Amino acid sequence: MAGDTSAKSVAEKLTPNYIKFLFGGLAGMSATLFVQPLDLLKNRMQMSGEGGKAKEHKTSFHALRAIWKTEGFRGMYTGLSAGLFRQATYTTARLGIYQSLFEHFRREDGRPPKFLTNLLLGIVSGGLGSFMGTPAEVALVRMTLDGRLPMQERRNYTNVFNALIRIAKEEGVLKLWRGAMPTAGRAMIVNAAQMPTYSQAKEILLATKYFEQGLPLHSTASMISALVTTAVSLPIDIVKTRYQNMKTINGVPEYRSILDVFTRILRSEGIASFWKGFTPYFSRLGPHTILTFIFIEQMNKHYRKHVLKSNVYTSTL
Ligand SMILES: *[C@@H]1O[C@H](CO)[C@@H](O)[C@H](O)[C@H]1NC(C)=O
């Protein structure tokens, strides 16, 4: 039928928006399933040998075996419910919104939106997504830090829903959005780096003719995106950490403002110090970014092939 090639039937073969939200959330949650034990492992390795004590774990493999033996499979997934719920809210919203806007702002010739447009899409979707995800983040922080409090001060949340309900009941619903502004600010910067870099990297790689749509392209582009995102957000993380941990000496706070922290680091420690701790920071952000992009592309590919019966792979981000 001639109608098959009409603009309308081509439009019908686009991945629907609700699928974009669904795949975004599922991809983020699947990535968390892989990354959660790595995160725990990183924390344990950093605590090992604290204060000059003999190191509990010589290698990551040794640490992994010890955790497995003493705490079992469940021990490796402490705080998992909150981590998953954070993805189900934050990543579902940010990737769903981003992919929907991406399609809307696609250029006439079918190419992805221009870099600056894409940057704005990243900022908007990151900010809105973060607003949806803040309650889960508050629960996640409290649950993972609970074990370090003295027994009688512990909150003993049993899972993320128990935590959310108790926070709302005991402290009021608004407390679920505590720290929403700085969290949103950080999310906007992370997404402004992550999203446009990924789609721009794919466009450039495709233009070299060494790549076509598929796993090698998606893994290379997501790796580039993860590196750029780490490089862009690490200085902000360092400034934020210094500001939040500042001391007051003789009644005078160490720093006057965020900008003051920034200029003082620049003057006394040099520009390179903004990227201190690149490797541990990347090892948290990197694998999650890479896996999320790979999963979302794979889900979309199979959806297009088996549900939409389309032979053309149109990426949604
Ligand atoms: C949590 O459990 C500990 C030990 O069982 C207890 O001392 C503490 O009061 C509990 N916290 C709450 C908020 O119930």
The ligand as a Gaussian input file, in Angstrom:
#p B3LYP/6-31G(d) Opt

LIG

0 1
 C       16.094000       1.151000      66.413000
 O       16.582000      -0.037000      66.990000
 C       17.461000       0.189000      68.129000
 C       17.984000      -1.160000      68.591000
 O       17.048000      -2.158000      68.473000
 C       16.707000       0.930000      69.219000
 O       17.567000       1.185000      70.311000
 C       16.153000       2.241000      68.656000
 O       15.394000       2.920000      69.626000
 C       15.320000       1.976000      67.413000
 N       14.898000       3.256000      66.831000
 C       13.632000       3.602000      66.634000
 C       13.392000       4.957000      66.029000
 O       12.699000       2.875000      66.918000

